[in-house]
Amino acid sequence: MTSSPVTFKGSYQRCQAMARRHGTTYYWATFALPRLVRHHVWALYAFCRYADDIVDDLGPASSTVRRDALGAFGEQFFAELSRGRSDDPVLKAVVHTVRAFAIDAECFQRFLRSMETDLSFSGFDTWDDLLRYMDGSAAVVGEMMLPILEPASEHAFPHARDLGFAFQLTNFLRDIGEDLTRHRIYLPREDLDRFGVDPTARIVDDRWRALMNFEIDRCRRLYASADLGIAQLPTRSARCVSAARILYARILDEIESNGYDVFTRRARVATWRKVAVVGRVSITGRASR
């Protein structure tokens, strides 16, 4: 018996399930968007998650196997994007979204190149090195989103990138302990040297707290830049992005509340808080930061 062909509805539902399971902050924020476009945001998330899972969640597979799988995924996506259709359960929705909003395919090339970097990870010497990596892993996601969010001005572009940087750096700070298990440290070596810390020691002392405070301040400056771009979005789009921005920034608050211990405690924002923020933003257009 042959399996039934995947439908657009089924593909978008699969993307929604991926967003709800893996990106809860991102997922709940999308409910501030109009129903007609939120599923397109889920599709972009699913593409990024699919690639990320190839890199990080193939069990004992070697880096060669992961690289080949990532390459095959990219080749399939670009071939089906060129053809204008896909029968893959996830890519069917992604291809439809990319073509519907004329999203630049180069964004996806940069994203996949950044994912490939993780397969031969060697860390980052400077903040500029980390920014170049995050261009493909995060800032480019802001660029993908802009055609869906429909900003009033092209001046929103650099601020959308800064929001991507801020989201990614927030994740890096929250996940330091988890990333150490993969032998990865997403902080510039120049910062580690400046504060005299070694994350692999997993010691929370005054030097570690000073480093984390420095990185959190840097991240908050990126959020402040992002706010300038949010102000240039249509009301419904601004509400969605504002909700995501507020919730992600609260992760930084939680890291501080945990005494900067990111080794034994994972900073989380409770689901009820996420729902409350999205509800408040959807109704009033504002939420307390």
C-alpha positions in Angstrom: 0.0 0.0 0.0 1.4 3.4 -1.0 1.2 6.3 1.5 -1.1 9.2 0.8 0.5 12.2 -0.8 1.2 15.0 1.7 -1.1 18.0 1.5 -0.3 21.6 2.1 -2.5 21.5 5.2 -0.7 18.4 6.5 2.7 19.9 5.8 2.0 23.1 7.5 0.6 21.2 10.5 3.8 19.2 10.7 5.7 22.5 10.7 3.5 23.8 13.5 4.1 20.7 15.5 7.9 21.2 15.2 7.6 24.8 16.3 5.4 23.9 19.3 7.7 21.0 20.4 11.1 22.7 20.0 10.6 26.5 19.9 7.9 27.2 22.5 8.8 30.9 23.0 8.9 31.5 19.2 5.7 29.4 18.8 3.5 31.2 21.3 4.6 34.6 20.0 3.3 33.7 16.5 -0.3 33.7 17.8 -0.1 37.5 17.9 0.1 37.3 14.1 -2.9 37.2 11.8 -4.0 33.6 11.2 -3.4 34.0 7.4 0.4 34.3 7.8 1.4 32.6 11.1 1.7 29.2 9.4 4.3 30.7 7.1 6.4 31.6 10.1 6.1 28.0 11.4 7.3 26.8 8.0 10.5 28.9 8.2 11.1 27.6 11.8 10.7 24.0 10.6 13.3 24.5 7.9 15.8 25.8 10.4 15.0 23.1 12.9 15.2 20.3 10.4 18.7 21.4 9.4 19.8 21.9 13.0 18.6 18.4 13.9 20.7 16.9 11.2 23.8 18.6 12.7 23.0 17.8 16.4 20.5 15.0 16.7 21.6 12.1 14.5 22.8 10.0 17.5 26.2 8.5 17.1 26.5 9.4 13.4 29.9 10.7 12.3 30.5 14.3 11.2 30.9 12.9 7.7 27.5 11.3 7.8 26.0 14.5 9.2 27.7 16.7 6.5 26.4 14.4 3.7 22.9 14.5 5.2 23.0 18.2 5.5 24.2 18.5 1.9 21.5 16.2 0.6 18.9 18.2 2.5 20.1 21.4 0.9 20.3 20.0 -2.6 16.7 18.6 -2.2 15.4 21.9 -1.0 17.0 24.1 -3.7 16.0 21.6 -6.4 12.4 21.6 -5.2 12.4 25.4 -4.7 13.5 25.8 -8.4 10.8 23.3 -9.5 8.2 25.2 -7.4 6.9 22.2 -5.5 7.8 19.5 -3.0 6.3 16.3 -1.8 8.5 16.2 1.4 6.3 16.4 4.5 8.2 19.5 5.7 9.6 21.1 2.6 6.2 21.2 0.8 5.2 24.0 3.2 8.6 25.7 3.1 8.8 25.8 -0.7 5.3 27.2 -0.8 6.1 29.9 1.8 9.4 30.9 0.1 7.8 31.3 -3.3 4.7 33.0 -1.9 6.7 35.8 -0.3 9.6 35.8 -2.8 12.1 35.2 0.0 15.7 35.4 -1.3 17.1 31.8 -1.7 20.5 33.2 -0.7 19.3 33.5 2.9 18.9 29.7 3.0 22.3 29.1 1.5 23.9 31.3 4.2 21.9 29.5 6.9 23.0 26.0 5.7 26.7 27.2 5.5 26.5 28.3 9.1 25.0 24.9 10.1 27.9 23.2 8.3 30.4 25.2 10.5 29.1 23.3 13.5 30.3 20.0 12.0 33.9 21.2 12.3 33.5 23.5 15.2 36.6 25.3 16.5 35.2 28.2 18.4 35.5 31.9 17.8 38.5 34.1 18.6 36.7 37.5 18.6 33.2 39.0 18.8 33.4 39.8 15.0 34.1 36.1 14.4 31.0 35.1 16.3 29.0 37.8 14.5 30.0 36.3 11.1 28.8 32.9 12.3 25.5 34.3 13.6 25.0 36.1 10.3 24.1 32.7 8.9 22.6 31.1 11.9 20.4 33.9 13.2 20.5 37.3 11.5 19.5 35.7 8.2 16.4 34.3 9.9 15.3 37.9 10.5 15.9 38.6 6.9 13.7 35.6 5.9 10.9 36.9 8.1 10.8 40.5 6.8 8.7 39.8 3.6 6.1 38.1 5.8 6.1 40.9 8.4 5.9 43.6 5.8 7.9 46.5 7.4 7.0 50.0 6.4 10.6 50.9 5.6 13.7 49.2 4.4 15.4 50.8 7.5 13.9 47.9 9.5 16.5 45.6 7.8 19.5 46.1 10.1 17.3 46.0 13.2 15.8 42.7 12.1 19.3 41.4 11.9 20.1 42.7 15.4 17.0 40.9 16.7 18.3 37.7 15.2 21.7 38.3 16.8 20.0 39.0 20.2 17.9 35.8 20.0 20.9 33.7 19.1 23.1 35.2 21.8 20.3 34.6 24.4 20.2 31.0 23.4 24.0 30.7 23.6 24.1 32.1 27.1 21.2 29.9 28.3 22.7 26.8 26.7 26.3 27.1 27.8 26.2 24.0 29.9 24.3 21.9 27.3 26.7 23.0 24.5 29.7 22.0 26.6 28.5 18.4 26.3 28.9 18.8 22.5 32.4 20.3 23.0 31.2 23.7 21.8 31.6 27.1 23.4 29.8 29.9 21.7 31.6 32.8 23.4 34.6 34.7 22.0 37.9 33.5 23.3 38.9 37.1 23.7 36.1 37.5 26.3 37.0 34.4 28.1 40.6 35.5 28.3 39.6 39.1 29.4 37.7 37.7 32.4 40.0 34.8 33.1 37.4 32.1 32.9 37.2 28.5 31.6 33.6 27.4 31.0 34.7 23.7 31.0 35.5 24.1 34.7 31.7 24.8 35.3 32.6 27.1 38.2 30.3 30.0 39.0 32.5 32.6 40.8 33.0 36.3 40.6 34.9 36.1 37.3 32.2 34.0 35.7 29.5 36.4 36.9 31.4 39.3 35.5 31.7 37.6 32.1 28.0 36.8 32.0 27.0 40.3 33.0 29.2 41.6 30.2 27.6 39.3 27.6 24.0 40.0 28.9 24.6 43.8 28.6 25.8 43.2 25.0 22.7 41.2 24.3 20.4 43.9 25.7 22.0 46.5 23.5 21.0 44.3 20.5 17.5 44.1 21.8 17.4 47.9 22.1 18.4 48.2 18.4 15.7 45.6 17.5 13.1 47.8 19.1 13.8 50.5 16.5 12.9 48.0 13.8 9.8 46.7 15.6 8.4 50.2 15.6 8.5 50.2 11.7 6.3 47.0 11.4 2.5 46.9 10.9 0.6 46.6 14.1 -0.1 42.9 14.0 3.4 42.0 12.9 4.9 44.3 15.6 2.8 42.6 18.3 4.2 39.2 17.3 7.8 40.3 17.2 7.4 42.4 20.4 6.0 39.3 22.2 9.0 37.2 21.1 11.4 39.9 22.0 10.0 40.3 25.5 9.9 36.6 26.2 13.4 36.0 24.9 14.8 38.9 26.9 13.2 37.4 30.0 15.5 34.5 29.6 18.3 36.9 30.4 16.4 37.9 33.5 16.1 34.3 34.6 19.9 33.7 34.1 20.5 36.6 36.4 17.9 35.3 38.9 19.7 31.9 38.9 22.9 33.7 39.9 24.4 33.2 36.4 24.5 29.4 36.9 24.0 28.1 33.4 25.7 24.7 34.2 23.2 23.1 36.6 20.1 25.3 36.0 18.4 26.1 32.7 16.8 29.5 32.5 13.1 29.1 31.5 10.1 31.3 31.1 7.0 29.4 32.2 4.4 28.6 29.6 1.7 30.5 31.4 3.9 33.6 31.3 4.3 33.1 27.5 0.6 32.8 27.0 -0.1 35.8 29.2 2.4 38.0 27.4 1.1 37.0 24.0 -2.5 37.7 25.2 -1.6 41.1 26.6 0.3 42.1 23.5 -2.5 40.9 21.2 -5.1 42.9 23.1 -3.2 46.1 24.0 -0.2 46.1 21.7 2.0 46.4 24.7 3.6 44.2 27.4 5.6 45.0 30.4 9.4 44.4 29.9 
